[in-house]
Amino acid sequence: MGLENIKTTLKNNQRTFEIKSPIIGASGTYGYNDEFEDFINLNYFGAISTKGITLEKRAGNEGDRIFEVQNGMINRIGLENVGIESFIKEKLPILNSKNIDFILNIAGNTIEDYEKLAKIANDNKIKAIEVNVSCPNVKSGCLEFGLNPDNLFQLIKKIRKNYNGFLIVKLSPNTSDIKTIAKAAQDSGADCISAINTLRGLGIEIEFDGKKFNKKSVKGGLSGPCIKPVALYMIEEIRSSTNLPIIAMGGILKLSDLFEFISAGADAFQIGTANFIKPSICTDLAVELSDFIEKNHFKNFEELKKKIKETK
C-alpha cells in the first residue's frame, strides 16, 4: 500500500526535510531505529528520532526508571545511550544500508559537547538533528539551556556554525514563557521546533502490609495522554511566536489527536508513550490518515492541514 498522499516537507528558508509521512517516532521510544523492523513497516514512518546521543556512552540513572500513572507514565531513564562514536560506527551503517529515515537526537552537558556532536553529524552527512534542551532527568545540560532564552540562543547559534543540515530544537514545557524560548530558537538559526518534551512529575505508590505503610516513588518526566491539554496549549503558544515548522508531541493516541494539534499550529507529529502500549501505532496512524484523506477527497496532507488551520 502506498501512502503518497501523506508525504510532507518541513521547510525553513533554504533548508528542507522531506519525509514520507508527518508521523515520527519520538526519541527514546524506538531505540536506534531498526529494532522494530521485523514486525512494523518502517517505510510508513516519516522518520524516527533516535535515543538521545551524547559524546560519551552513558549508563543512565540507577534504580526504578519507569513508573506508570493514570493515563500516562513517568520516566527517569537519564539518557542511557551508546555514545556518538559507537552510533557512527555501529548504528549509522545499518540505517544507511536499510534506507531508514531518522533524526539524530543529541544532548550534552556543555555548549562544547553540542558543538562537537553537531560537527560529527555534519561530517557524516546526517540529514536532520534534534537538539535536546529539555530532558528533565539529567543533572547538567539540557534544561540549563532550554529554559533560558539567552543561553538557548548562544547554544543554537554555535551549533548552527557546525551543522548545515535541518536543525530541530526540542523544547520543554517546564517554563512559564515558551514563546520567548521559541523565538530564541528561531532567531539563532533553528529550522524547526519539536515540542513538548516531558513535564516534571512525581509518582507515589503507598501500600499497607497490615503492620506498616511502604512507599515507592519515582520523580522524572511525565508523558502520555494526561499531558495532551498542556501540549496543545504550548503548541498554540509556540505558533503565535514563530513561523518555523512545528513537530508536535504529547499524548497522541488517535487520528483526531492529529487534527487537534494541526488546529493548534502543528505541521508534523511525534508519537512517544503510546509506542509502549501499541508498537504499531505510528504505522496504523499513517494508514488511517492516508485513508481519511482519500475518502474525504483531499488532494494530500498539505491540503488537509490547510483546511484544518483555516477552521475557526
C-alpha positions, 0 to 999 in steps of 0.5 A: 500500500502506498501512502503518497498522499501523506508525504510532507516537507518541513521547510525553513528558508533554504533548508528542507526535510522531506519525509514520507509521512508527518508521523515520527517516532519520538526519541527514546521510544524506538531505540536506534531505529531498526529494532522494530523492523521485523514486525512494523513497516518502517517505510510508513514512518516519516522518520524516527528520532533516535535515543538521545546521543551524547559524546560519551556512552552513558549508563543512565540513572540507577534504580526504578526508571519507569513508573506508570500513572493514570493515563500516562507514565513517568520516566527517569531513564537519564539518557542511557545511550551508546555514545556518538562514536559507537552510533557512527560506527555501529548504528549509522551503517545499518540505517544507511544500508536499510534506507531508514529515515531518522533524526539524530537526537543529541544532548550534552552537558556543555555548549562544547559537547553540542558543538562537537556532536553537531560537527560529527553529524555534519561530517557524516552527512546526517540529514536532520538533528534534534537538539535536546534542551529539555530532558528533565532527568539529567543533572547538567545540560539540557534544561540549563539551556532550554529554559533560558532564552539567552543561553538557548540562543548562544547554544543554537547559534554555535551549533548552527556554525557546525551543522548545515543540515535541518536543525530541530530544537526540542523544547520543554514545557517546564517554563512559564514563557515558551514563546520567548524560548521559541523565538530564541530558537528561531532567531539563532538559526533553528529550522524547526521546533519539536515540542513538548518534551516531558513535564516534571512529575512525581509518582507515589505508590503507598501500600499497607502490609497490615503492620506498616505503610511502604512507599515507592516513588519515582520523580522524572518526566511525565508523558502520555495522554494526561499531558495532551491539554498542556501540549496543545496549549504550548503548541498554540503558544509556540505558533503565535511566536514563530513561523518555523515548522512545528513537530508536535508531541504529547499524548497522541493516541488517535487520528483526531489527536492529529487534527487537534494539534494541526488546529493548534499550529502543528505541521508534523507529529511525534508519537512517544508513550503510546509506542509502549502500549501499541508498537504499531501505532505510528504505522496504523496512524499513517494508514488511517490518515492516508485513508481519511484523506482519500475518502474525504477527497483531499488532494494530500496532507498539505491540503488537509492541514490547510483546511484544518488551520483555516477552521475557526 
